[in-house]
Amino acid sequence: MTNPKESPAQEPRRLACSRCGTEFGCDLSGTCWCAEETARLPMPVKGEDCLCRECLRKAAAEAASAAAR
């Protein structure tokens, strides 16, 4: 097993939002922008990967609205 502290720094992954297609970076070291978001959702639905900031916030608002009903 590789010790993460001994591994060279990885370049952020380039992703396309599963919902809108916007490209963004994801830093696997844990410093990704999504770690700073207050919105928290379960794992993506089947067939989806990460969402961009706007789609994550929109999905969180929709989930909160549905839960309030």
C-alpha positions as CSV (number, residue, x, y, z in Angstrom):
1,M,0.0,0.0,0.0
2,T,1.3,3.5,-0.8
3,N,1.7,6.0,1.9
4,P,-0.1,9.2,0.8
5,K,2.5,11.3,2.5
6,E,5.2,9.7,0.4
7,S,3.3,10.0,-2.9
8,P,3.9,12.9,-5.2
9,A,1.2,15.6,-5.3
10,Q,-1.5,14.7,-7.7
11,E,-2.9,17.1,-10.2
12,P,-6.6,17.9,-9.6
13,R,-9.0,15.7,-11.7
14,R,-10.8,17.5,-14.4
15,L,-14.5,16.6,-14.3
16,A,-17.6,17.5,-16.1
17,C,-20.7,18.1,-14.0
18,S,-23.1,15.2,-14.3
19,R,-26.1,17.5,-14.6
20,C,-25.0,20.5,-16.7
21,G,-21.6,19.6,-18.2
22,T,-19.6,22.4,-16.7
23,E,-16.0,21.5,-16.3
24,F,-14.3,21.9,-12.9
25,G,-11.3,20.5,-10.9
26,C,-11.5,18.1,-8.1
27,D,-8.4,17.8,-5.8
28,L,-8.3,14.3,-4.3
29,S,-6.1,15.4,-1.5
30,G,-9.1,16.7,0.3
31,T,-8.8,20.4,-0.6
32,C,-11.6,20.3,-3.2
33,W,-13.9,23.3,-3.2
34,C,-16.8,21.0,-2.3
35,A,-15.3,20.3,1.1
36,E,-15.9,24.0,1.9
37,E,-19.6,23.8,0.9
38,T,-22.3,23.8,3.5
39,A,-24.5,21.7,1.3
40,R,-24.2,18.0,2.0
41,L,-25.9,15.3,-0.1
42,P,-25.9,11.5,-0.2
43,M,-23.7,9.9,-2.8
44,P,-24.7,10.7,-6.4
45,V,-27.5,8.8,-7.9
46,K,-26.8,5.9,-10.2
47,G,-24.9,7.1,-13.3
48,E,-23.9,10.4,-11.8
49,D,-20.5,11.6,-10.6
50,C,-19.6,14.9,-8.9
51,L,-21.7,18.0,-9.4
52,C,-20.4,21.5,-10.1
53,R,-20.9,24.1,-7.3
54,E,-24.1,25.5,-8.8
55,C,-25.7,22.1,-9.4
56,L,-24.7,20.9,-5.9
57,R,-26.3,23.9,-4.4
58,K,-29.4,23.5,-6.5
59,A,-29.7,19.8,-5.7
60,A,-29.3,20.6,-1.9
61,A,-32.0,23.2,-2.1
62,E,-34.4,20.8,-3.9
63,A,-33.6,18.1,-1.3
64,A,-34.2,20.5,1.6
65,S,-37.5,21.6,0.0
66,A,-38.7,18.1,-0.6
67,A,-37.8,17.1,3.0
68,A,-39.8,20.1,4.4
69,R,-43.0,18.9,2.7
